Amino acid sequence: MFVLTAQRPSIGTQVEIEVVVPAFDLVPREHRFRCTGRVTRVEACLQLGGFAVTGRIEGDGMQDDIETLAAGLMTKQ
């Protein structure tokens, strides 16, 4: 994943990121995803910058949540 931010950690830094996707018409409940990984790329361009993380999504039932969310988003297109 690529994260836009004003402050960028160094390459190799371990990070933990949590993303909350609110419920919407095709996905009836909120979904939380946690990813732990390492920073693999850092970019900066004028005032916009960020970093890329390579990691693994963790937690019980995450695969079901991912499939439900993906199905809902694909239907929305």
MIDOSE-1310 file (N, C-alpha, C; in nm, 2 decimals, decimal comma, always signed):
residues 77
mfvl	+0,08/-0,12/+0,00/+0,00/+0,00/+0,00/+0,09/+0,12/+0,00; +0,04/+0,23/-0,05/+0,11/+0,36/-0,05/+0,04/+0,46/+0,03; +0,11/+0,52/+0,13/+0,05/+0,61/+0,23/+0,10/+0,75/+0,20; +0,01/+0,85/+0,17/+0,04/+0,99/+0,16/+0,05/+1,05/+0,29
taqr	+0,16/+1,12/+0,32/+0,19/+1,18/+0,45/+0,30/+1,28/+0,44; +0,29/+1,38/+0,53/+0,39/+1,48/+0,54/+0,52/+1,43/+0,60; +0,51/+1,34/+0,69/+0,63/+1,28/+0,76/+0,65/+1,14/+0,71; +0,77/+1,11/+0,66/+0,79/+0,98/+0,60/+0,90/+0,90/+0,68
psig	+0,87/+0,78/+0,72/+0,97/+0,70/+0,79/+1,08/+0,65/+0,70; +1,19/+0,61/+0,75/+1,30/+0,56/+0,67/+1,27/+0,42/+0,61; +1,33/+0,39/+0,50/+1,32/+0,26/+0,44/+1,36/+0,16/+0,54; +1,29/+0,05/+0,55/+1,32/-0,06/+0,64/+1,25/-0,05/+0,78
tqve	+1,19/+0,07/+0,81/+1,12/+0,09/+0,93/+0,99/+0,00/+0,94; +0,97/-0,07/+1,05/+0,85/-0,15/+1,06/+0,73/-0,06/+1,10; +0,62/-0,08/+1,04/+0,50/+0,00/+1,07/+0,38/-0,09/+1,08; +0,28/-0,03/+1,15/+0,15/-0,10/+1,16/+0,05/+0,00/+1,12
ievv	-0,04/-0,04/+1,02/-0,14/+0,05/+0,97/-0,28/-0,01/+0,99; -0,37/+0,07/+1,03/-0,51/+0,02/+1,04/-0,60/+0,10/+0,95; -0,68/+0,04/+0,87/-0,77/+0,11/+0,78/-0,91/+0,07/+0,81; -1,00/+0,16/+0,83/-1,14/+0,14/+0,86/-1,22/+0,18/+0,74
vpaf	-1,30/+0,08/+0,68/-1,39/+0,11/+0,57/-1,53/+0,11/+0,63; -1,60/+0,23/+0,62/-1,73/+0,23/+0,68/-1,83/+0,15/+0,60; -1,94/+0,11/+0,66/-2,05/+0,04/+0,59/-2,10/+0,13/+0,49; -2,15/+0,06/+0,38/-2,22/+0,13/+0,27/-2,33/+0,04/+0,22
dlvp	-2,40/+0,08/+0,12/-2,52/+0,00/+0,08/-2,49/-0,14/+0,04; -2,37/-0,17/-0,03/-2,34/-0,31/-0,07/-2,27/-0,39/+0,04; -2,21/-0,32/+0,13/-2,14/-0,39/+0,24/-2,19/-0,34/+0,37; -2,28/-0,42/+0,44/-2,36/-0,37/+0,55/-2,29/-0,34/+0,68
rehr	-2,17/-0,37/+0,69/-2,10/-0,34/+0,82/-1,96/-0,29/+0,80; -1,91/-0,22/+0,89/-1,78/-0,16/+0,89/-1,67/-0,27/+0,88; -1,56/-0,25/+0,81/-1,45/-0,34/+0,80/-1,32/-0,28/+0,85; -1,25/-0,35/+0,93/-1,12/-0,30/+0,98/-1,01/-0,39/+0,93
frct	-0,91/-0,33/+0,87/-0,79/-0,41/+0,82/-0,67/-0,36/+0,89; -0,59/-0,45/+0,94/-0,46/-0,41/+1,00/-0,35/-0,47/+0,92; -0,24/-0,40/+0,89/-0,13/-0,44/+0,81/+0,00/-0,41/+0,89; +0,08/-0,51/+0,91/+0,21/-0,48/+0,97/+0,31/-0,51/+0,86
grvt	+0,41/-0,43/+0,84/+0,51/-0,45/+0,74/+0,62/-0,35/+0,75; +0,70/-0,35/+0,65/+0,82/-0,26/+0,64/+0,81/-0,16/+0,53; +0,86/-0,04/+0,55/+0,87/+0,06/+0,45/+0,96/+0,01/+0,34; +0,92/+0,01/+0,22/+1,00/-0,03/+0,11/+1,03/+0,08/+0,01
rvea	+0,96/+0,19/+0,02/+0,99/+0,30/-0,07/+0,94/+0,43/-0,01; +1,02/+0,54/-0,03/+0,98/+0,67/+0,02/+0,99/+0,77/-0,10; +0,89/+0,85/-0,12/+0,88/+0,94/-0,23/+0,85/+1,08/-0,17; +0,90/+1,18/-0,24/+0,87/+1,32/-0,21/+0,87/+1,40/-0,33
clql	+0,76/+1,48/-0,35/+0,75/+1,57/-0,47/+0,68/+1,70/-0,42; +0,76/+1,81/-0,41/+0,71/+1,93/-0,36/+0,65/+1,91/-0,23; +0,52/+1,94/-0,21/+0,46/+1,93/-0,08/+0,39/+1,79/-0,06; +0,39/+1,71/-0,16/+0,32/+1,58/-0,16/+0,43/+1,47/-0,14
ggfa	+0,41/+1,38/-0,05/+0,50/+1,27/-0,04/+0,44/+1,16/+0,03; +0,51/+1,05/+0,05/+0,45/+0,93/+0,12/+0,55/+0,82/+0,12; +0,50/+0,70/+0,15/+0,58/+0,58/+0,16/+0,50/+0,46/+0,13; +0,57/+0,36/+0,08/+0,51/+0,23/+0,04/+0,54/+0,13/+0,15
vtgr	+0,44/+0,04/+0,18/+0,46/-0,06/+0,28/+0,43/-0,20/+0,21; +0,52/-0,29/+0,23/+0,50/-0,43/+0,20/+0,47/-0,50/+0,32; +0,36/-0,57/+0,33/+0,33/-0,64/+0,46/+0,22/-0,74/+0,44; +0,16/-0,78/+0,56/+0,06/-0,88/+0,56/-0,06/-0,83/+0,64
iegd	-0,18/-0,86/+0,58/-0,30/-0,82/+0,65/-0,32/-0,93/+0,76; -0,35/-0,88/+0,88/-0,36/-0,97/+1,00/-0,50/-0,97/+1,06; -0,53/-1,07/+1,14/-0,65/-1,07/+1,22/-0,74/-1,18/+1,19; -0,83/-1,22/+1,28/-0,92/-1,33/+1,26/-1,03/-1,29/+1,16
gmqd	-1,06/-1,37/+1,07/-1,17/-1,35/+0,97/-1,14/-1,24/+0,87; -1,01/-1,20/+0,86/-0,98/-1,09/+0,76/-1,00/-1,14/+0,62; -0,97/-1,26/+0,59/-0,99/-1,31/+0,45/-1,14/-1,29/+0,41; -1,23/-1,33/+0,50/-1,37/-1,32/+0,47/-1,41/-1,17/+0,45
diet	-1,36/-1,08/+0,54/-1,38/-0,94/+0,53/-1,33/-0,88/+0,40; -1,21/-0,93/+0,35/-1,16/-0,88/+0,23/-1,24/-0,92/+0,11; -1,28/-1,05/+0,11/-1,37/-1,10/+0,00/-1,50/-1,03/+0,00; -1,56/-1,01/+0,11/-1,69/-0,94/+0,12/-1,68/-0,79/+0,07
laag	-1,58/-0,72/+0,11/-1,56/-0,59/+0,07/-1,53/-0,58/-0,08; -1,44/-0,67/-0,13/-1,41/-0,67/-0,27/-1,53/-0,70/-0,36; -1,61/-0,80/-0,31/-1,73/-0,83/-0,39/-1,83/-0,71/-0,39; -1,84/-0,64/-0,28/-1,93/-0,52/-0,28/-1,88/-0,41/-0,37
lmtk	-1,74/-0,39/-0,37/-1,69/-0,28/-0,45/-1,70/-0,32/-0,60; -1,68/-0,44/-0,63/-1,69/-0,49/-0,77/-1,83/-0,47/-0,83; -1,93/-0,50/-0,74/-2,07/-0,49/-0,78/-2,10/-0,34/-0,80; -2,04/-0,25/-0,73/-2,07/-0,11/-0,73/-2,02/-0,05/-0,87
q	-1,92/-0,10/-0,93/-1,87/-0,05/-1,06/-1,97/-0,06/-1,16
